[in-house]
Amino acid sequence: MDIIRYSSDKKGEWDAFVREAKNSLFMFERNFMEYHSDRFTDCSFMFYEEEKLMALLPANIKEDTLYSHGGLTYGGFLLKNDAKQHTVIDALAALRTYMEENAIKKLVYKCIPHVYHLQPAEEDEYALFAAGAKLTAMGVSTAVDLKDPIKMPKGRKAQISRAKREGVVIEKRTDIESFTKFIGLENEVLSTRHNVRAVHTADELHLLYSRFPENIALYAALKDGSIIAGCVCFIYKETVHVQYMAADEEARRIGALDLAVASVMEEHRESRKWLDFGISTEDGGKYLNEGLVSQKEGFGGRTNVYRIWELDI
C-alpha cells in the first residue's frame, strides 16, 4: 500500500473518488473541505494499491496530532466500493509508518456513522481496534428511518396541525438575507442554552450552498412573511442530516419547527433512507441532553452513535 499526502494537483482525482466511494459524503469534496482552510492545516492522504486508488483520508494536523477531520462533522477513510478488510488494515499500517517517520504522535479518528454508508463500510473500526486504538468518545445522534418511521406521539402531531392552522408556511430559501436571519435565530438559541455559537456563519453557509446547491437547503418556517423557525439540511445520497434547527418563542409555542421538520421528512421519504438529527451529547458523550434527545425521538427517531477513536503512535 502506497501513501501520498494530498496536494492541489490531485483535486480532480480526489473529488472523483469521493463521488464514487461506498461511504461518499459531499463534504469531503475539496470545494467544501477548503472553505475554512485558513483555520486548519490540511494533512489528507491518498492510498494506492498497485497504482490503483483505494482509499482517502481527509485530515488536518495540529502540532503532533493528526485529526480526521477537525473541521468536519465526520471523518475517516473513504473507501472504494470493492475495498476489503485487508485494504483498510494495510492503509492504516501505511499511515502509522508515515506518522512515525514524521514525528506525529497521535491519530484522532472520527468514524462516518453507518447511516451514511451506501455499502457496509466499517472496516476502519476493526482495523483501529486491531491496532490497539481506544474508543474515547461516543455521541448519541437520533436517526429516523424514513421508509418505516416509528409513529410520532399525539402531542407532536398536534403541534404540526397547530402550525398549519396558525398559517405557518414552509419555504426553501436560498438568499443571503434568509441565511442571515436563520443563523441569527440559531445563535440566540445556542448562546442562551449552551453559551456557544453556530460553527458556520451565514456567509459561510451561503457560500457552501452556492457550491453545492443540490446538497444544502434552508427550510424556513414563515408566519406573516417573517422567518420564525427553520432548519438547514445537508442532503446526501441516502441520508438527510439536519445540521441546524432553530425557533423563536412564538415558533416554539405554535409548532413551527415541528412543521418544518415534518416537511423535510415528507419531501425525502421516497428518495432517502434516513433523517439524521445529529448528536444530543456533550463532553465526548459523557453528558446526555435528555430534553434535546427526547425532542428528536418525538419525530420517530432512535439512537445512532458517532464514535471517535484515538491511536497513539
C-alpha positions as CSV (number, residue, x, y, z in Angstrom):
1,M,0.0,0.0,0.0
2,D,1.5,3.3,-1.1
3,I,0.5,6.5,0.8
4,I,0.9,10.1,-0.5
5,R,-0.1,13.3,1.1
6,Y,-2.8,15.2,-0.8
7,S,-1.7,18.2,-2.9
8,S,-3.8,20.5,-5.0
9,D,-2.8,18.9,-8.3
10,K,-4.7,15.8,-7.1
11,K,-8.0,17.7,-6.7
12,G,-9.7,16.1,-9.7
13,E,-8.7,12.6,-8.8
14,W,-9.7,13.2,-5.1
15,D,-13.2,14.6,-5.9
16,A,-13.9,11.9,-8.5
17,F,-13.1,9.2,-5.9
18,V,-15.2,10.9,-3.2
19,R,-18.3,10.8,-5.5
20,E,-17.9,7.1,-6.1
21,A,-16.9,5.9,-2.6
22,K,-19.1,3.4,-0.8
23,N,-19.3,5.9,2.1
24,S,-19.4,9.0,-0.1
25,L,-20.2,12.4,1.5
26,F,-20.1,15.7,-0.5
27,M,-18.4,17.4,2.5
28,F,-15.2,15.6,1.6
29,E,-15.0,17.2,-1.8
30,R,-12.2,19.8,-1.8
31,N,-14.6,22.8,-2.5
32,F,-16.2,22.0,0.8
33,M,-13.2,21.0,2.8
34,E,-11.3,24.1,1.9
35,Y,-13.8,26.8,2.7
36,H,-12.2,27.1,6.1
37,S,-8.6,26.3,5.0
38,D,-7.3,29.3,6.9
39,R,-8.3,27.6,10.2
40,F,-6.9,24.1,9.6
41,T,-3.6,22.8,8.2
42,D,-4.6,20.1,5.7
43,C,-2.9,16.8,6.0
44,S,-5.1,14.5,4.0
45,F,-3.9,11.3,2.4
46,M,-4.4,9.1,-0.7
47,F,-3.8,5.3,-0.6
48,Y,-2.8,3.3,-3.7
49,E,-2.7,-0.4,-4.1
50,E,-0.7,-1.4,-7.3
51,E,-1.2,2.2,-8.5
52,K,-5.0,1.9,-8.0
53,L,-6.5,4.5,-5.7
54,M,-8.3,2.5,-3.0
55,A,-8.9,5.0,-0.1
56,L,-8.7,8.6,1.0
57,L,-8.3,10.0,4.5
58,P,-9.5,13.6,4.9
59,A,-7.4,15.0,7.8
60,N,-5.7,18.0,9.3
61,I,-2.7,18.3,11.6
62,K,-2.2,20.4,14.7
63,E,1.2,20.2,16.5
64,D,1.9,16.4,16.7
65,T,-1.7,15.2,16.3
66,L,-3.5,14.1,13.2
67,Y,-7.3,14.6,13.1
68,S,-9.8,13.1,10.7
69,H,-11.1,15.8,10.4
70,G,-11.1,18.7,13.0
71,G,-13.3,21.0,10.8
72,L,-15.9,18.4,9.6
73,T,-18.7,16.6,11.3
74,Y,-17.3,13.2,10.3
75,G,-14.0,11.9,9.2
76,G,-12.4,8.6,8.5
77,F,-11.3,6.5,5.5
78,L,-13.4,6.9,2.3
79,L,-13.3,3.6,0.5
80,K,-13.6,2.3,-3.0
81,N,-16.7,0.1,-3.4
82,D,-14.6,-3.1,-3.6
83,A,-12.3,-2.3,-0.8
84,K,-11.9,-5.3,1.6
85,Q,-10.9,-5.6,5.2
86,H,-7.2,-6.1,4.4
87,T,-7.3,-2.9,2.3
88,V,-8.0,-0.8,5.4
89,I,-5.6,-2.7,7.6
90,D,-2.9,-2.1,5.0
91,A,-3.9,1.6,4.7
92,L,-3.8,2.1,8.4
93,A,-0.4,0.4,8.6
94,A,0.9,2.7,5.9
95,L,-0.5,5.7,7.8
96,R,1.2,4.6,11.0
97,T,4.5,4.3,9.2
98,Y,4.2,7.8,7.8
99,M,3.3,9.2,11.2
100,E,6.3,7.5,12.8
101,E,8.6,8.9,10.2
102,N,7.2,12.4,10.6
103,A,7.0,12.6,14.4
104,I,3.2,12.6,14.5
105,K,2.3,11.0,17.9
106,K,-1.5,10.6,17.8
107,L,-4.4,9.9,15.5
108,V,-7.8,11.2,16.5
109,Y,-10.3,9.4,14.2
110,K,-14.0,10.3,13.7
111,C,-16.0,7.5,12.2
112,I,-18.5,8.0,9.5
113,P,-21.8,6.7,11.0
114,H,-23.3,3.7,9.3
115,V,-26.4,5.6,8.2
116,Y,-24.2,7.4,5.7
117,H,-22.8,4.1,4.1
118,L,-24.0,3.0,0.7
119,Q,-22.5,-0.4,1.4
120,P,-21.2,-1.8,4.7
121,A,-18.0,0.2,5.4
122,E,-16.9,-0.4,9.0
123,E,-13.5,-2.0,8.0
124,D,-11.9,1.0,9.6
125,E,-13.2,0.3,13.1
126,Y,-11.9,-3.2,13.1
127,A,-8.5,-2.0,11.8
128,L,-8.3,0.6,14.6
129,F,-9.3,-2.0,17.2
130,A,-6.8,-4.5,16.0
131,A,-4.1,-1.8,16.0
132,G,-4.8,-1.0,19.7
133,A,-6.8,2.2,19.3
134,K,-9.1,3.3,22.2
135,L,-12.7,4.4,21.8
136,T,-12.6,7.8,23.5
137,A,-16.0,9.4,22.6
138,M,-19.5,8.3,21.7
139,G,-22.1,10.8,20.7
140,V,-25.8,10.0,20.8
141,S,-27.4,11.0,17.5
142,T,-31.0,10.3,16.5
143,A,-31.9,8.9,13.2
144,V,-35.4,8.4,11.6
145,D,-36.0,5.5,9.2
146,L,-37.9,7.5,6.5
147,K,-39.1,4.3,4.9
148,D,-40.5,2.9,8.2
149,P,-40.6,5.7,10.9
150,I,-41.7,5.0,14.4
151,K,-45.1,6.6,15.0
152,M,-45.0,10.1,16.3
153,P,-46.7,10.8,19.6
154,K,-50.0,12.6,19.6
155,G,-48.5,15.8,21.1
156,R,-46.1,16.2,18.2
157,K,-48.8,15.6,15.6
158,A,-51.0,18.2,17.4
159,Q,-48.2,20.8,17.2
160,I,-47.8,20.2,13.4
161,S,-51.5,20.6,12.9
162,R,-51.5,23.8,15.0
163,A,-48.7,25.3,13.0
164,K,-50.8,24.8,9.8
165,R,-53.8,26.4,11.5
166,E,-51.7,29.4,12.6
167,G,-50.8,30.0,8.9
168,V,-47.2,28.8,9.1
169,V,-45.7,28.2,5.6
170,I,-42.6,26.2,4.9
171,E,-40.4,27.5,2.1
172,K,-36.9,26.7,0.8
173,R,-34.9,29.8,0.9
174,T,-31.6,30.4,-0.9
175,D,-30.9,34.2,-0.4
176,I,-28.2,35.5,2.0
177,E,-30.9,37.5,3.9
178,S,-32.7,34.3,4.8
179,F,-29.5,32.6,5.9
180,T,-28.6,35.6,8.0
181,K,-32.0,35.7,9.7
182,F,-31.8,31.9,10.4
183,I,-28.3,31.9,11.8
184,G,-29.3,34.8,14.0
185,L,-32.1,32.6,15.4
186,E,-29.7,29.7,15.8
187,N,-27.2,31.8,17.7
188,E,-29.8,33.1,20.0
189,V,-30.8,29.5,20.9
190,L,-27.2,28.3,21.2
191,S,-25.9,31.2,23.2
192,T,-28.8,31.1,25.6
193,R,-28.8,27.4,26.2
194,H,-25.3,26.3,25.7
195,N,-23.1,29.5,25.6
196,V,-21.8,28.7,22.1
197,R,-22.4,29.9,18.6
198,A,-23.1,28.1,15.3
199,V,-20.0,26.6,13.6
200,H,-20.9,28.3,10.3
201,T,-21.6,31.9,9.7
202,A,-24.4,32.9,7.4
203,D,-21.9,33.9,4.8
204,E,-20.2,30.5,5.0
205,L,-23.4,28.6,4.7
206,H,-24.5,30.7,1.7
207,L,-21.1,30.2,0.1
208,L,-21.3,26.4,0.6
209,Y,-24.9,26.5,-0.8
210,S,-23.6,28.2,-3.9
211,R,-21.0,25.5,-4.3
212,F,-23.4,22.6,-3.5
213,P,-26.9,23.8,-4.4
214,E,-28.3,20.2,-4.7
215,N,-26.9,19.2,-1.2
216,I,-27.7,22.1,1.1
217,A,-31.1,23.5,1.8
218,L,-32.6,26.0,4.2
219,Y,-36.2,25.1,5.1
220,A,-37.7,28.3,6.6
221,A,-40.9,28.4,8.6
222,L,-42.6,31.7,7.9
223,K,-45.5,33.4,9.6
224,D,-46.9,36.6,8.1
225,G,-43.9,36.6,5.8
226,S,-41.2,36.5,8.5
227,I,-38.9,33.6,9.4
228,I,-39.7,32.4,12.9
229,A,-38.1,28.9,12.7
230,G,-36.4,26.6,10.3
231,C,-33.7,24.0,9.7
232,V,-30.6,23.7,7.5
233,C,-30.1,20.3,6.0
234,F,-27.2,18.6,4.3
235,I,-28.5,16.2,1.8
236,Y,-26.5,13.1,1.0
237,K,-27.2,10.1,-1.3
238,E,-29.1,8.0,1.3
239,T,-29.4,10.4,4.3
240,V,-30.6,13.9,5.2
241,H,-28.6,15.4,8.0
242,V,-30.3,18.2,10.0
243,Q,-27.3,20.4,10.5
244,Y,-29.1,23.2,12.4
245,M,-32.6,23.7,13.9
246,A,-33.8,27.0,15.4
247,A,-37.1,28.6,16.5
248,D,-38.1,31.8,18.3
249,E,-40.5,31.8,21.2
250,E,-43.6,32.1,19.1
251,A,-42.5,29.3,16.8
252,R,-42.0,27.0,19.8
253,R,-45.4,27.9,21.0
254,I,-47.3,27.1,17.8
255,G,-45.2,24.2,16.5
256,A,-43.5,26.0,13.5
257,L,-40.2,24.0,13.8
258,D,-42.2,20.7,14.1
259,L,-43.9,21.6,10.8
260,A,-40.5,22.4,9.2
261,V,-39.0,19.0,10.2
262,A,-42.2,17.2,9.1
263,S,-41.9,18.9,5.7
264,V,-38.3,17.7,5.3
265,M,-39.3,14.2,6.2
266,E,-42.2,14.2,3.7
267,E,-40.1,15.6,0.9
268,H,-37.3,13.0,1.2
269,R,-39.2,9.9,2.4
270,E,-39.3,8.3,-1.1
271,S,-35.8,9.3,-2.2
272,R,-33.7,8.8,1.0
273,K,-33.4,6.2,3.7
274,W,-32.5,8.2,6.8
275,L,-33.0,11.5,8.5
276,D,-30.2,12.2,11.0
277,F,-30.6,14.9,13.6
278,G,-27.0,14.9,14.9
279,I,-25.8,14.5,18.4
280,S,-27.5,15.4,21.7
281,T,-24.5,14.9,23.9
282,E,-21.6,17.0,25.2
283,D,-18.2,16.3,26.7
284,G,-17.4,13.3,24.4
285,G,-20.8,11.7,25.1
286,K,-20.5,11.8,28.9
287,Y,-23.4,14.3,29.2
288,L,-26.7,13.5,27.5
289,N,-29.2,16.4,26.9
290,E,-32.3,14.4,27.7
291,G,-34.7,17.2,26.6
292,L,-33.0,17.5,23.2
293,V,-32.8,13.8,22.5
294,S,-36.5,13.5,23.6
295,Q,-37.5,16.2,21.1
296,K,-35.7,14.3,18.3
297,E,-37.1,10.9,19.3
298,G,-40.6,12.5,19.1
299,F,-40.2,12.6,15.3
300,G,-39.8,8.8,15.3
301,G,-36.1,8.5,15.6
302,R,-33.8,6.3,17.7
303,T,-30.1,6.3,18.6
304,N,-27.3,6.1,16.1
305,V,-23.9,6.6,17.6
306,Y,-21.0,8.8,16.5
307,R,-17.7,7.2,17.5
308,I,-14.2,8.7,18.0
309,W,-11.1,6.6,18.3
310,E,-7.6,7.6,19.4
311,L,-4.4,5.8,18.4
312,D,-1.1,6.6,20.0
313,I,1.9,6.0,17.7
